[in-house]
Amino acid sequence: MRVNIDIPWNRYGLIAELTNRLKYQCPQFGKTILQKMVYLLQEVYGVKCGYQFDLYTYGPFTSQLLQDLDLVETFNAVRISSVMSAVGGYHIEPGERNEELKEKAGEFLRDPVVSKAIDNLIEHFSSSNAKKLELLSTIVYVSRDMRDEGLSRENLIQMVSDVKPKFARPEIEEAVSTLEEKQMVSFP
Amino acid sequence: MAKTYEIRDPIYGFIELNDWEREIINHPVFQRLRRIRQLGLTDMVYPGAMHTRFEHSLGVMHVATRMFDEIVKRRKEFLESELSFTEGGLERDKVLVRISCLLHDVGHAPFSHAAEELMITDASGKFYKHENYSAAAVAYLMQDVIEKHPFNQNYGIKAQDIADFLNGRSKLGRALLWRDLLSSQLDADRADYLLRDSHHIGVAYGKYDLNRLLVTMTVAIDPETDSPTLAVEEGGIHAAEALIVARYMMFTQVYFQHTRRAYDHHLAAAIKTLLSEAQSSSELEIRDALPPPTSREHLESYLKWNDWRVLGLINDGNGGGDGHILRERAHHRRIFETPEVPGREDLELTEFLCSELGEDGAFVDKAESSWYKFDSTDVPILLRPGKNDEKLVTLSQRSSVVHGLKAVNRSRIYTPYERREDVRKRVEELSNKYRKEKEVRK
């Protein structure tokens, strides 16, 4: 028997790629936006990244992605800094060895299906801030979590409102409509 | 006034229960936890590690209750006005939290996390976790004891509500906030196991100031996303810092200790063989993996597996080559490891060694695959709590100690005991060769 080590270079390369492409497009590209973007890429666009997301009041989240991000920072492929504004959070930008890491995952990132999915993700979501992305990804998570129970539009809005009580109902309704138009949520 | 019961606990002195909780504890599904060790075969390294999931589960219920009470005491008005909680709802949530925390580990496989790699995937390709087994055990097997007790008349808590809490389902709605008490950087699970594991194995690595942490726990709104989140008040910064450092120390010194991880590997392999032998003549379609938590029958079959059964079978000569290794204490030896926070070159060297070692490599272990991880999830800190200008920041922004800690991503290669000396030399030669070739390429 031979030993094998499966190092997830594709995941690391994906973090480098998203950082590179979202650095100017996304309002404050940080840890929250990265979490939600990868969630949507995996769950909505079907790119297999191997993350297992769980739902929290702050939306879908996986600590594995933070663990990967730490490593990508160690590789000097990204730089992470705290944002000292009233909103807080982090800012992620490409590091000196960003291109090298992307090249390491080149086959995966150049795959037409993956590449198209990343293009679509960026086209549809890159203008959203962390708050909006968190709402959108929570809606997607709840609708998929309840898929087998025939969740109505009204019930989905109510459940998201319960999880995220600081969002006004019209705001949730609008976000559901946006996702419906993009055929990312549907109802029986 | 309802009668209460007290159970002695080495960490908290006494843990208080009511009659309903006592009945749940007396249920066979919960009593099974007396036969599931908390830390697998960690006693091969730290002989004191003989404690079980039974006392840990009681401890998590106790700590989660204290956390809940402190948060509600401190932020009741905030919870009601900002997050639309009601007094009656909070009372019910507290009961939901207590019972969920009590039952959170009933679905553990033998030797806790060691056999978790024998769990299969669901239809969507997601691996089942012990939490899913706990939820299924509650829903399929504990309905009567949960739903029919007179104490539950006021709350109407269903077994499915507990299962939803354990699975983190979106159905929890507002109560999802309290799931952070079971699964987050500030949860009662790790708050308990750090102290309990340290106590039993005789180390001080996992100790921190729980009482200080408790009286500073709060809830706040994250300004970046407008989401409610558990947090620690400014006065608890050093207690939170100590908790993070305790996690780091326990991970590196105990949970990811190299010999302990070798025993996890042998246990999982031996249990796989035992499952294969036991299930070959059963009606289960699964042969060398744990039955999935998808039916009452599967759950009953799964819960028959506990440490006593596994040890008995191994002691009787079963469990294949790994069973033999466990009996003889001839575990595989670590011959190579990366730094805790490896660079890209360290990982490439590990790949190179794996490809060159062939039969000399027995298995590879990665911190990422360990159930106990040390990641860099941050802790929210609430500055000026209760004031008009209260503000949420992160612990890593306030603590240079935490800021400097990185997720542990170490990888290791092991070799069979008999070949350890030769393979160590070979690894040294291969590493030198790799570095020289790398220099030439530069």
Chai-1 contact restraints between the chains, C-beta under 6 A:
chainA,res_idxA,chainB,res_idxB,connection_type,confidence,min_distance_angstrom,max_distance_angstrom,comment,restraint_id
A,R2,B,G358,contact,1.0,0.0,6.0,A-B,restraint_1
A,V3,B,C354,contact,1.0,0.0,6.0,A-B,restraint_2
A,V3,B,G361,contact,1.0,0.0,6.0,A-B,restraint_3
A,V3,B,V364,contact,1.0,0.0,6.0,A-B,restraint_4
A,I5,B,T350,contact,1.0,0.0,6.0,A-B,restraint_5
A,I5,B,E351,contact,1.0,0.0,6.0,A-B,restraint_6
A,I5,B,C354,contact,1.0,0.0,6.0,A-B,restraint_7
A,I5,B,V364,contact,1.0,0.0,6.0,A-B,restraint_8
A,I7,B,L347,contact,1.0,0.0,6.0,A-B,restraint_9
A,T32,B,E224,contact,1.0,0.0,6.0,A-B,restraint_10
A,Q52,B,K126,contact,1.0,0.0,6.0,A-B,restraint_11
A,D54,B,G168,contact,1.0,0.0,6.0,A-B,restraint_12
A,L55,B,G168,contact,1.0,0.0,6.0,A-B,restraint_13
A,L55,B,S170,contact,1.0,0.0,6.0,A-B,restraint_14
A,T57,B,L176,contact,1.0,0.0,6.0,A-B,restraint_15
A,T57,B,L177,contact,1.0,0.0,6.0,A-B,restraint_16
A,T57,B,S227,contact,1.0,0.0,6.0,A-B,restraint_17
A,T57,B,P228,contact,1.0,0.0,6.0,A-B,restraint_18
A,Y58,B,T225,contact,1.0,0.0,6.0,A-B,restraint_19
A,Y58,B,S227,contact,1.0,0.0,6.0,A-B,restraint_20
A,S63,B,D375,contact,1.0,0.0,6.0,A-B,restraint_21
A,S63,B,T377,contact,1.0,0.0,6.0,A-B,restraint_22
A,L66,B,D375,contact,1.0,0.0,6.0,A-B,restraint_23
A,L66,B,S376,contact,1.0,0.0,6.0,A-B,restraint_24
A,L66,B,T377,contact,1.0,0.0,6.0,A-B,restraint_25
A,Q67,B,D375,contact,1.0,0.0,6.0,A-B,restraint_26
A,Q67,B,A407,contact,1.0,0.0,6.0,A-B,restraint_27
A,D70,B,S376,contact,1.0,0.0,6.0,A-B,restraint_28
A,D70,B,K406,contact,1.0,0.0,6.0,A-B,restraint_29
A,D70,B,A407,contact,1.0,0.0,6.0,A-B,restraint_30
A,L71,B,N409,contact,1.0,0.0,6.0,A-B,restraint_31
A,T74,B,V341,contact,1.0,0.0,6.0,A-B,restraint_32
A,F75,B,R344,contact,1.0,0.0,6.0,A-B,restraint_33
A,S82,B,Q397,contact,1.0,0.0,6.0,A-B,restraint_34
A,V87,B,P223,contact,1.0,0.0,6.0,A-B,restraint_35
A,V87,B,E224,contact,1.0,0.0,6.0,A-B,restraint_36
A,G88,B,P223,contact,1.0,0.0,6.0,A-B,restraint_37
A,G88,B,E224,contact,1.0,0.0,6.0,A-B,restraint_38
A,G89,B,E224,contact,1.0,0.0,6.0,A-B,restraint_39
A,A130,B,E224,contact,1.0,0.0,6.0,A-B,restraint_40
A,A130,B,T225,contact,1.0,0.0,6.0,A-B,restraint_41
A,K131,B,T225,contact,1.0,0.0,6.0,A-B,restraint_42
A,K131,B,D226,contact,1.0,0.0,6.0,A-B,restraint_43
A,E134,B,T225,contact,1.0,0.0,6.0,A-B,restraint_44
A,V142,B,S170,contact,1.0,0.0,6.0,A-B,restraint_45
A,D145,B,S170,contact,1.0,0.0,6.0,A-B,restraint_46
A,M159,B,S170,contact,1.0,0.0,6.0,A-B,restraint_47
A,D162,B,G173,contact,1.0,0.0,6.0,A-B,restraint_48
A,D162,B,R174,contact,1.0,0.0,6.0,A-B,restraint_49
A,V163,B,L176,contact,1.0,0.0,6.0,A-B,restraint_50
A,P165,B,L83,contact,1.0,0.0,6.0,A-B,restraint_51
A,P165,B,S84,contact,1.0,0.0,6.0,A-B,restraint_52
A,K166,B,D226,contact,1.0,0.0,6.0,A-B,restraint_53
